[in-house]
Each structure stands twice: as structure tokens, then as C-alpha cells.
Amino acid sequence: MLQTAAQHVRLPDDNAGMGAFLPFIGACRILKWAQQAQTPVSSFFPADPLREDAAKFLEWRYLPLIRGDDLSRSEREADLSVAELVERNAAWVRHDPRERALVIGMYDDYDMSLARSYGTTLRLIARGDIDGDGIEDLVVWYAKGFIETEHLGIKRNDDHGTMAWSEYRILTRTSPTERYREICPPEQDDEQKALEALWLQFAGPRCGRKSALQRSSRPLAAE
């Protein structure tokens, strides 16, 4: 499970603290939950749920936003889908056959004929009934960072940095017209101990084996 998580979520370097390690822990939590998946009784996802037409079922938060003004306040409050923002020329969507993923991008601020080099990538990892309700769920790798676009027929600008972020997410829906929505693993009583164990296993030896959770925790105020 840890090896699978590391395939998509980069393990923090030697100088990383618990904050940088949390995405890796989150990936392990998702994969652990997904291990209990059963054959679903019903499914409301198409055979290929991450083609370009999936954009109408993805909310605007899947856009690779960089600044607060990338979307107007009215667009945020309208809770537009990615497809609706594509219609407004605020975004673009392509299925990447090379990466077997859905790529979502936005246009350059100064030249609308060019795409930004920072985008969102969604790749299907697994599918099955994960939460036990009989309905099919999807395990998806969700990443934001530098993207290649030329093979998608889109020219991009050369302005990009090193910011990158990724995690696993589980998506579901209960009708063929509902948007894709996220579900999270249930909280476990022993979860903090499990997180502590993971942190100590990978990062503890680099930091004197002192728990980052213990260092950052503070006592509750008296009632």
C-alpha cells in the first residue's frame, strides 16, 4: 500500500516535517479504505468516467486556480461546473490518451491563444463499492502542477514554477445526472496512532524520532 501511494504522491525529502508528510499519509488512508471495495450492485458512472464530457459533472474547484481573481466572485457563487467555464472560455479540457487522464487547464492572462503551463490532472486508479452502499465509487489520482499540452493540440506559455501537489480522492454519485462528489474515509479511534507510526517510520529517524503531532499539539483550554 505504501509503495502504491508513493507511485503518485511524492515522499517528502529529508528536511520535511509533518506538514509535508500529510499528503502521503492521506494517500495511505484512501488506499487502505479502498482495499475493502466490493462489487457494486449499481453504477451511475459511464464505462470511461474521465473523458472530456465528465467536465459537466466536475465543480469549478477542479480548475487549476493560482490567484484569487482567476474566477470572479459571481462565478464562484454560481457554483459553475468546469464545462460551463469552458463555454465561457475561462478553461479548457482534454482527454490525454498518453497519460490516460483528464487534463483541465486555463488560458494565459495576456494571450488567450496560449494555455498556462499549470493544470489539473485526474487519472482513474480503481473502481468499486468502497463505502458499502452498493453504488460504484472511483479512486482517482488528483494532481495540480506543470503539464505538457503540445501533444493535446494546445500551445502553452513558458511561464511555470515548481509548485506541485497531488493526492488520491474517492468520487461517487447516486444518479446519472448528479455531479461527481467526494467521499472520505471514516475517522478511526486509532487513526492518530497510525499517523504517528507512519511518521516515525519514514520521517522520525531524520528528526530525532520526536512526534510532529506531539510537537504541534496544545492543551485544550479549561472549560
Backbone as CSV, one residue per row, in Angstrom:
resi,resn,N_x,N_y,N_z,CA_x,CA_y,CA_z,C_x,C_y,C_z
1,MET,0.828,-1.197,0.000,0.000,0.000,0.000,0.869,1.256,0.000
2,LEU,1.944,1.236,0.822,2.833,2.391,0.887,3.546,2.595,-0.440
3,GLN,3.940,1.497,-1.084,4.601,1.607,-2.379,3.646,2.185,-3.422
4,THR,2.384,1.746,-3.398,1.395,2.270,-4.340,1.178,3.758,-4.124
5,ALA,1.092,4.175,-2.876,0.913,5.593,-2.572,2.083,6.405,-3.107
6,ALA,3.284,5.873,-2.974,4.470,6.606,-3.399,4.575,6.713,-4.913
7,GLN,3.853,5.876,-5.661,3.895,5.948,-7.118,3.355,7.278,-7.625
8,HIS,2.390,7.855,-6.941,1.772,9.091,-7.397,2.020,10.265,-6.456
9,VAL,2.126,10.006,-5.164,2.317,11.080,-4.191,3.769,11.058,-3.737
10,ARG,4.519,12.111,-4.042,5.952,12.142,-3.782,6.246,12.147,-2.293
11,LEU,7.145,11.252,-1.887,7.539,11.187,-0.483,8.358,12.420,-0.135
12,PRO,8.088,13.069,0.991,8.839,14.271,1.372,10.337,14.006,1.490
13,ASP,11.135,15.069,1.287,12.585,14.915,1.345,13.070,14.879,2.796
14,ASP,14.388,14.842,2.948,14.971,14.651,4.277,14.690,15.795,5.232
15,ASN,14.399,16.974,4.699,14.172,18.131,5.559,12.698,18.378,5.844
16,ALA,11.836,17.499,5.384,10.396,17.724,5.500,9.902,17.428,6.909
17,GLY,8.911,18.189,7.332,8.238,17.940,8.595,6.910,17.260,8.353
18,MET,6.080,17.221,9.373,4.812,16.517,9.294,3.887,17.155,8.257
19,GLY,3.952,18.485,8.108,3.067,19.157,7.159,3.266,18.645,5.745
20,ALA,4.520,18.443,5.344,4.796,17.936,4.007,4.458,16.456,3.889
21,PHE,4.426,15.766,5.023,4.178,14.328,5.013,2.701,13.986,4.967
22,LEU,1.835,14.952,5.314,0.404,14.680,5.403,-0.216,14.180,4.101
23,PRO,0.139,14.737,2.900,-0.459,14.193,1.663,-0.167,12.707,1.469
24,PHE,1.038,12.288,1.861,1.385,10.878,1.734,0.545,10.034,2.684
25,ILE,0.353,10.530,3.910,-0.496,9.828,4.871,-1.927,9.762,4.356
26,GLY,-2.415,10.876,3.784,-3.762,10.885,3.218,-3.922,9.858,2.119
27,ALA,-2.895,9.710,1.286,-2.945,8.707,0.225,-3.060,7.300,0.806
28,CYS,-2.321,7.054,1.873,-2.391,5.733,2.516,-3.768,5.475,3.103
29,ARG,-4.391,6.502,3.681,-5.735,6.344,4.248,-6.734,5.971,3.162
30,ILE,-6.660,6.666,2.021,-7.575,6.376,0.915,-7.367,4.957,0.405
31,LEU,-6.108,4.566,0.211,-5.827,3.230,-0.319,-6.248,2.140,0.662
32,LYS,-6.049,2.400,1.947,-6.463,1.411,2.948,-7.966,1.221,2.908
33,TRP,-8.707,2.310,2.789,-10.165,2.225,2.714,-10.594,1.522,1.434
34,ALA,-9.893,1.821,0.331,-10.264,1.235,-0.957,-10.040,-0.272,-1.001
35,GLN,-9.188,-0.780,-0.108,-8.920,-2.216,-0.088,-10.159,-3.038,0.241
36,GLN,-11.142,-2.424,0.896,-12.350,-3.161,1.276,-13.419,-3.100,0.194
37,ALA,-13.098,-2.583,-0.969,-14.082,-2.430,-2.044,-14.716,-3.767,-2.430
38,GLN,-16.025,-3.704,-2.691,-16.782,-4.864,-3.137,-17.335,-4.598,-4.533
39,THR,-17.854,-5.638,-5.158,-18.507,-5.464,-6.451,-19.796,-4.666,-6.251
40,PRO,-19.964,-3.550,-6.949,-21.160,-2.724,-6.728,-22.427,-3.377,-7.273
41,VAL,-23.545,-3.055,-6.643,-24.838,-3.518,-7.129,-25.285,-2.672,-8.315
42,SER,-24.971,-1.383,-8.268,-25.343,-0.476,-9.361,-24.257,0.569,-9.539
43,SER,-24.241,1.163,-10.732,-23.264,2.205,-11.026,-23.922,3.317,-11.829
44,PHE,-23.535,4.548,-11.537,-24.043,5.692,-12.279,-22.918,6.405,-13.018
45,PHE,-21.778,5.710,-13.159,-20.662,6.217,-13.936,-20.622,5.532,-15.296
46,PRO,-20.212,6.240,-16.350,-20.034,5.596,-17.650,-18.827,4.672,-17.633
47,ALA,-18.660,3.917,-18.718,-17.542,2.983,-18.782,-16.206,3.699,-18.637
48,ASP,-16.083,4.872,-19.230,-14.873,5.694,-19.093,-15.292,7.007,-18.434
49,PRO,-15.196,7.100,-17.118,-15.779,8.250,-16.401,-14.957,9.522,-16.439
50,LEU,-13.766,9.486,-17.038,-12.925,10.670,-17.067,-12.581,11.091,-18.496
51,ARG,-13.589,11.012,-19.371,-13.441,11.591,-20.707,-13.778,13.075,-20.625
52,GLU,-13.708,13.770,-21.744,-13.919,15.213,-21.731,-15.326,15.602,-21.274
53,ASP,-16.320,14.751,-21.573,-17.690,15.115,-21.177,-17.895,15.018,-19.666
54,ALA,-16.909,14.502,-18.915,-17.009,14.488,-17.462,-16.931,15.888,-16.890
55,ALA,-16.482,16.861,-17.687,-16.328,18.236,-17.201,-17.651,18.825,-16.715
56,LYS,-18.754,18.363,-17.276,-20.051,18.910,-16.835,-20.459,18.382,-15.476
57,PHE,-19.746,17.365,-14.979,-20.051,16.800,-13.665,-19.004,17.174,-12.617
58,LEU,-18.032,18.018,-12.986,-16.988,18.439,-12.066,-17.202,19.898,-11.687
59,GLU,-17.151,20.211,-10.389,-17.354,21.589,-9.957,-16.114,22.438,-10.257
60,TRP,-16.280,23.755,-10.194,-15.221,24.682,-10.562,-13.962,24.516,-9.732
61,ARG,-14.048,23.927,-8.556,-12.871,23.774,-7.698,-11.815,22.849,-8.302
62,TYR,-12.163,22.136,-9.349,-11.178,21.290,-10.023,-10.315,22.082,-10.998
63,LEU,-10.622,23.349,-11.192,-9.782,24.187,-12.043,-8.426,24.412,-11.368
64,PRO,-7.379,24.564,-12.158,-6.046,24.832,-11.594,-5.890,26.313,-11.255
65,LEU,-6.586,26.763,-10.231,-6.559,28.173,-9.856,-5.224,28.510,-9.184
66,ILE,-4.714,29.680,-9.510,-3.454,30.134,-8.931,-3.678,31.352,-8.043
67,ARG,-4.492,32.284,-8.530,-4.756,33.507,-7.781,-6.234,33.607,-7.434
68,GLY,-6.528,34.444,-6.480,-7.905,34.608,-6.044,-8.816,35.185,-7.106
69,ASP,-8.250,35.935,-8.053,-9.079,36.554,-9.091,-9.137,35.732,-10.369
70,ASP,-8.663,34.487,-10.332,-8.784,33.623,-11.516,-10.248,33.393,-11.874
71,LEU,-11.101,33.365,-10.863,-12.546,33.303,-11.074,-13.180,34.464,-10.329
72,SER,-14.196,35.047,-10.931,-14.885,36.147,-10.267,-15.719,35.612,-9.109
73,ARG,-16.089,36.509,-8.232,-16.926,36.121,-7.098,-18.264,35.575,-7.569
74,SER,-18.822,36.166,-8.624,-20.120,35.704,-9.133,-20.004,34.298,-9.715
75,GLU,-18.878,33.999,-10.366,-18.688,32.653,-10.923,-18.557,31.619,-9.811
76,ARG,-17.881,31.982,-8.737,-17.749,31.063,-7.607,-19.109,30.826,-6.941
77,GLU,-19.834,31.913,-6.718,-21.120,31.792,-6.032,-22.150,31.057,-6.878
78,ALA,-22.011,31.121,-8.209,-22.933,30.404,-9.089,-22.662,28.900,-9.102
79,ASP,-21.519,28.499,-8.485,-21.158,27.080,-8.395,-21.158,26.430,-9.779
80,LEU,-20.485,27.076,-10.713,-20.454,26.598,-12.091,-19.641,25.312,-12.203
81,SER,-19.980,24.526,-13.195,-19.208,23.326,-13.485,-18.019,23.702,-14.357
82,VAL,-17.067,22.785,-14.470,-15.916,23.017,-15.346,-16.385,23.227,-16.781
83,ALA,-17.385,22.448,-17.218,-17.887,22.576,-18.591,-18.486,23.953,-18.844
84,GLU,-19.192,24.492,-17.868,-19.778,25.828,-18.025,-18.697,26.894,-18.143
85,LEU,-17.586,26.698,-17.452,-16.479,27.638,-17.554,-15.719,27.467,-18.861
86,VAL,-15.714,26.256,-19.409,-15.153,26.048,-20.744,-15.973,26.818,-21.773
87,GLU,-17.297,26.780,-21.640,-18.172,27.525,-22.557,-17.918,29.024,-22.477
88,ARG,-17.471,29.506,-21.329,-17.180,30.932,-21.153,-15.737,31.270,-21.537
89,ASN,-15.019,30.295,-22.081,-13.616,30.460,-22.468,-12.712,30.779,-21.282
90,ALA,-13.128,30.367,-20.107,-12.296,30.547,-18.927,-11.407,29.335,-18.668
91,ALA,-11.687,28.222,-19.335,-10.928,26.999,-19.103,-10.987,26.113,-20.344
92,TRP,-10.162,25.085,-20.351,-10.190,24.086,-21.419,-10.025,22.693,-20.798
93,VAL,-10.521,21.687,-21.502,-10.471,20.301,-21.026,-10.052,19.396,-22.185
94,ARG,-9.164,18.467,-21.902,-8.750,17.474,-22.891,-8.570,16.123,-22.221
95,HIS,-8.881,15.065,-22.983,-8.526,13.723,-22.533,-7.140,13.419,-23.093
96,ASP,-6.226,13.046,-22.217,-4.849,12.764,-22.610,-4.681,11.261,-22.786
97,PRO,-4.658,10.770,-24.028,-4.533,9.321,-24.230,-3.168,8.788,-23.808
98,ARG,-2.157,9.642,-23.862,-0.817,9.212,-23.475,-0.744,8.934,-21.977
99,GLU,-1.376,9.798,-21.200,-1.369,9.651,-19.747,-2.617,8.930,-19.226
100,ARG,-3.572,8.644,-20.124,-4.851,8.039,-19.743,-5.479,8.848,-18.604
101,ALA,-5.595,10.145,-18.847,-6.065,11.049,-17.798,-6.867,12.189,-18.410
102,LEU,-7.652,12.837,-17.556,-8.368,14.045,-17.933,-7.533,15.236,-17.475
103,VAL,-7.279,16.163,-18.390,-6.461,17.331,-18.085,-7.335,18.578,-18.174
104,ILE,-7.265,19.425,-17.146,-8.032,20.661,-17.089,-7.056,21.822,-16.977
105,GLY,-7.226,22.822,-17.836,-6.315,23.954,-17.818,-7.040,25.274,-17.976
106,MET,-6.268,26.353,-17.849,-6.791,27.701,-18.041,-5.873,28.438,-19.008
107,TYR,-6.350,29.552,-19.521,-5.602,30.280,-20.539,-4.688,31.329,-19.926
108,ASP,-3.660,31.683,-20.684,-2.738,32.726,-20.285,-3.483,34.050,-20.093
109,ASP,-3.088,34.807,-19.081,-3.782,36.066,-18.786,-3.643,37.091,-19.900
110,TYR,-2.524,37.038,-20.638,-2.232,38.078,-21.626,-2.380,37.603,-23.069
111,ASP,-2.450,36.296,-23.264,-2.590,35.754,-24.614,-3.518,34.546,-24.561
112,MET,-4.775,34.758,-24.924,-5.777,33.694,-24.822,-5.563,32.563,-25.827
113,SER,-4.584,32.719,-26.725,-4.272,31.623,-27.648,-3.325,30.614,-27.010
114,LEU,-2.823,30.941,-25.827,-1.901,30.070,-25.117,-2.517,29.582,-23.813
115,ALA,-2.158,28.376,-23.426,-2.601,27.828,-22.149,-1.528,28.073,-21.097
116,ARG,-1.959,28.178,-19.854,-0.991,28.193,-18.767,-0.298,26.841,-18.690
117,SER,0.883,26.837,-18.137,1.617,25.578,-18.002,1.279,24.849,-16.701
118,TYR,0.363,25.418,-15.917,-0.057,24.813,-14.648,-1.478,24.301,-14.817
119,GLY,-1.682,23.008,-14.580,-3.006,22.438,-14.806,-3.364,21.351,-13.811
120,THR,-4.563,20.815,-13.991,-5.086,19.738,-13.149,-5.109,18.434,-13.948
121,THR,-4.700,17.353,-13.327,-4.736,16.031,-13.946,-5.554,15.085,-13.073
122,LEU,-6.498,14.388,-13.696,-7.314,13.385,-12.998,-7.130,12.047,-13.694
123,ARG,-6.690,11.043,-12.949,-6.463,9.717,-13.532,-7.199,8.670,-12.710
124,LEU,-7.942,7.800,-13.388,-8.674,6.729,-12.709,-7.698,5.646,-12.259
125,ILE,-7.744,5.318,-10.963,-6.865,4.302,-10.392,-7.602,2.984,-10.171
126,ALA,-8.825,3.065,-9.638,-9.603,1.854,-9.351,-11.064,2.239,-9.225
127,ARG,-11.950,1.242,-9.266,-13.375,1.482,-9.099,-14.015,0.292,-8.399
128,GLY,-15.078,0.543,-7.655,-15.771,-0.494,-6.896,-16.610,0.164,-5.810
129,ASP,-17.379,-0.628,-5.086,-18.184,-0.109,-3.978,-17.292,-0.035,-2.744
130,ILE,-16.833,1.167,-2.429,-15.871,1.339,-1.344,-16.549,1.610,-0.010
131,ASP,-17.631,2.387,-0.007,-18.264,2.769,1.259,-19.405,1.846,1.674
132,GLY,-19.650,0.778,0.918,-20.610,-0.235,1.334,-22.066,0.091,1.087
133,ASP,-22.347,1.082,0.225,-23.753,1.426,-0.045,-24.289,0.739,-1.289
134,GLY,-23.494,-0.130,-1.913,-23.924,-0.851,-3.108,-23.714,-0.094,-4.400
135,ILE,-23.257,1.155,-4.336,-23.088,2.003,-5.519,-21.596,2.154,-5.828
136,GLU,-21.268,2.142,-7.099,-19.871,2.202,-7.517,-19.234,3.551,-7.177
137,ASP,-17.996,3.481,-6.701,-17.179,4.656,-6.409,-15.898,4.578,-7.239
138,LEU,-15.229,5.716,-7.391,-13.994,5.797,-8.157,-12.844,6.243,-7.264
139,VAL,-11.698,5.593,-7.395,-10.469,6.084,-6.773,-9.700,6.832,-7.856
140,VAL,-9.445,8.101,-7.614,-8.859,8.973,-8.627,-7.589,9.621,-8.093
141,TRP,-6.550,9.638,-8.927,-5.354,10.424,-8.607,-5.603,11.841,-9.083
142,TYR,-5.470,12.808,-8.168,-5.807,14.209,-8.420,-4.545,15.034,-8.205
143,ALA,-4.051,15.669,-9.261,-2.789,16.402,-9.158,-2.899,17.765,-9.809
144,LYS,-2.149,18.709,-9.259,-2.010,20.025,-9.868,-0.528,20.344,-9.973
145,GLY,-0.132,20.859,-11.138,1.275,21.166,-11.358,1.554,21.395,-12.830
146,PHE,2.822,21.368,-13.208,3.224,21.591,-14.594,2.643,20.512,-15.503
147,ILE,2.145,20.904,-16.665,1.586,19.958,-17.627,2.146,20.225,-19.014
148,GLU,2.326,19.157,-19.770,2.662,19.254,-21.186,1.345,19.310,-21.967
149,THR,1.251,20.207,-22.927,-0.012,20.364,-23.662,0.130,20.234,-25.171
150,GLU,1.361,20.270,-25.669,1.532,20.279,-27.122,0.930,19.041,-27.782
151,HIS,1.053,17.884,-27.143,0.513,16.660,-27.743,-1.016,16.628,-27.663
152,LEU,-1.597,17.590,-26.931,-3.051,17.710,-26.859,-3.577,18.728,-27.871
153,GLY,-2.662,19.290,-28.652,-3.065,20.279,-29.656,-3.253,21.672,-29.078
154,ILE,-2.646,21.940,-27.928,-2.787,23.233,-27.265,-1.396,23.811,-27.018
155,LYS,-1.178,25.036,-27.470,0.087,25.709,-27.205,0.034,26.323,-25.807
156,ARG,1.132,26.267,-25.100,1.176,26.821,-23.749,2.287,27.859,-23.643
157,ASN,2.193,28.675,-22.598,3.262,29.631,-22.342,4.436,28.925,-21.667
158,ASP,5.517,29.631,-21.530,6.719,29.046,-20.917,6.903,29.481,-19.477
159,ASP,5.896,30.133,-18.929,5.986,30.651,-17.573,5.475,29.609,-16.593
160,HIS,6.376,28.985,-15.868,5.938,27.997,-14.878,6.962,27.918,-13.752
161,GLY,6.491,27.531,-12.599,7.353,27.371,-11.437,7.450,25.910,-11.049
162,THR,7.695,25.671,-9.786,7.889,24.296,-9.308,6.748,23.834,-8.407
163,MET,5.710,24.648,-8.251,4.611,24.263,-7.374,3.901,23.016,-7.915
164,ALA,3.755,22.031,-7.076,3.068,20.798,-7.464,2.421,20.188,-6.230
165,TRP,1.302,19.515,-6.453,0.542,18.957,-5.335,-0.313,17.822,-5.874
166,SER,-0.440,16.733,-5.116,-1.241,15.608,-5.581,-1.785,14.823,-4.400
167,GLU,-2.869,14.093,-4.653,-3.474,13.249,-3.632,-4.442,12.283,-4.308
168,TYR,-4.892,11.295,-3.548,-5.962,10.422,-4.015,-7.299,10.972,-3.520
169,ARG,-8.334,10.804,-4.335,-9.683,11.162,-3.927,-10.636,10.046,-4.340
170,ILE,-11.729,9.908,-3.603,-12.760,8.931,-3.947,-14.008,9.696,-4.360
171,LEU,-14.494,9.405,-5.562,-15.657,10.083,-6.107,-16.830,9.127,-6.208
172,THR,-18.025,9.665,-6.049,-19.224,8.857,-6.190,-20.350,9.715,-6.736
173,ARG,-21.455,9.096,-7.057,-22.714,9.799,-7.364,-23.832,8.770,-7.355
174,THR,-25.056,9.253,-7.121,-26.190,8.344,-6.953,-27.233,8.489,-8.048
175,SER,-26.893,9.202,-9.113,-27.759,9.276,-10.290,-26.894,9.652,-11.487
176,PRO,-27.337,9.338,-12.706,-26.521,9.636,-13.889,-26.429,11.120,-14.224
177,THR,-27.205,11.958,-13.531,-27.156,13.394,-13.786,-26.493,14.175,-12.649
178,GLU,-26.180,13.509,-11.558,-25.569,14.175,-10.407,-24.090,14.463,-10.677
179,ARG,-23.591,15.544,-10.116,-22.170,15.831,-10.215,-21.358,14.787,-9.448
180,TYR,-20.110,14.624,-9.869,-19.208,13.775,-9.115,-18.937,14.468,-7.771
181,ARG,-19.067,13.730,-6.680,-18.796,14.307,-5.364,-17.843,13.410,-4.586
182,GLU,-17.125,14.018,-3.685,-16.098,13.310,-2.941,-16.656,12.696,-1.656
183,ILE,-16.148,11.533,-1.320,-16.433,10.916,-0.027,-15.101,10.625,0.651
184,CYS,-15.106,10.641,1.967,-13.868,10.491,2.728,-13.927,9.255,3.620
185,PRO,-12.780,8.675,3.927,-12.754,7.529,4.837,-13.299,7.914,6.204
186,PRO,-13.988,6.999,6.872,-14.477,7.299,8.221,-13.317,7.450,9.196
187,GLU,-13.496,8.336,10.171,-12.456,8.528,11.180,-12.386,7.296,12.080
188,GLN,-11.169,6.910,12.393,-10.957,5.753,13.259,-10.376,6.207,14.595
189,ASP,-10.742,5.499,15.680,-10.248,5.866,17.003,-8.729,5.790,17.079
190,ASP,-8.164,4.842,16.330,-6.719,4.653,16.415,-5.986,5.378,15.296
191,GLU,-6.673,6.309,14.640,-6.064,6.956,13.480,-4.830,7.768,13.856
192,GLN,-4.887,8.507,14.962,-3.728,9.314,15.330,-2.521,8.419,15.588
193,LYS,-2.736,7.272,16.230,-1.618,6.355,16.467,-1.060,5.840,15.144
194,ALA,-1.947,5.589,14.183,-1.491,5.105,12.888,-0.683,6.175,12.162
195,LEU,-1.144,7.429,12.247,-0.410,8.522,11.624,0.944,8.711,12.296
196,GLU,0.963,8.587,13.608,2.216,8.693,14.347,3.188,7.611,13.886
197,ALA,2.668,6.390,13.734,3.528,5.281,13.343,4.103,5.503,11.954
198,LEU,3.277,5.986,11.033,3.767,6.265,9.685,4.835,7.344,9.702
199,TRP,4.563,8.414,10.454,5.526,9.498,10.504,6.851,9.045,11.098
200,LEU,6.790,8.270,12.167,8.007,7.783,12.800,8.768,6.828,11.888
201,GLN,8.023,6.038,11.112,8.664,5.063,10.236,9.488,5.734,9.149
202,PHE,8.945,6.813,8.577,9.602,7.428,7.435,10.387,8.688,7.777
203,ALA,9.850,9.512,8.653,10.478,10.801,8.923,11.085,10.894,10.313
204,GLY,10.637,10.057,11.237,11.122,10.142,12.600,12.628,10.054,12.748
205,PRO,13.300,9.076,12.088,14.755,8.963,12.247,15.498,10.221,11.820
206,ARG,14.910,11.001,10.911,15.571,12.225,10.458,15.403,13.355,11.463
207,CYS,14.424,13.228,12.342,14.078,14.341,13.238,14.160,13.938,14.704
208,GLY,15.019,13.003,15.019,15.177,12.611,16.410,14.031,11.785,16.956
209,ARG,13.201,11.218,16.052,12.088,10.353,16.410,11.117,11.017,17.378
210,LYS,10.998,12.332,17.319,10.013,13.031,18.135,8.799,13.323,17.286
211,SER,7.649,12.970,17.789,6.425,13.078,17.000,6.087,14.526,16.662
212,ALA,5.866,14.791,15.369,5.467,16.132,14.945,4.082,16.474,15.462
213,LEU,3.227,15.455,15.602,1.894,15.713,16.123,1.972,16.160,17.582
214,GLN,2.880,15.552,18.331,3.045,15.940,19.725,3.630,17.345,19.827
215,ARG,4.560,17.664,18.936,5.182,18.984,18.979,4.180,20.083,18.663
216,SER,3.254,19.799,17.731,2.339,20.843,17.288,1.061,20.905,18.117
217,SER,0.820,19.903,18.947,-0.420,19.878,19.705,-0.325,20.826,20.895
218,ARG,-1.467,21.320,21.352,-1.503,22.191,22.515,-2.664,21.769,23.396
219,PRO,-2.545,21.962,24.710,-3.624,21.516,25.611,-4.891,22.309,25.399
220,LEU,-6.016,21.649,25.620,-7.291,22.323,25.490,-7.502,23.300,26.644
221,ALA,-8.147,24.399,26.330,-8.428,25.386,27.385,-9.437,24.813,28.362
222,ALA,-9.290,25.168,29.618,-10.218,24.674,30.636,-11.607,25.279,30.421
223,GLU,-12.613,24.455,30.648,-13.988,24.935,30.487,-14.300,25.968,31.569
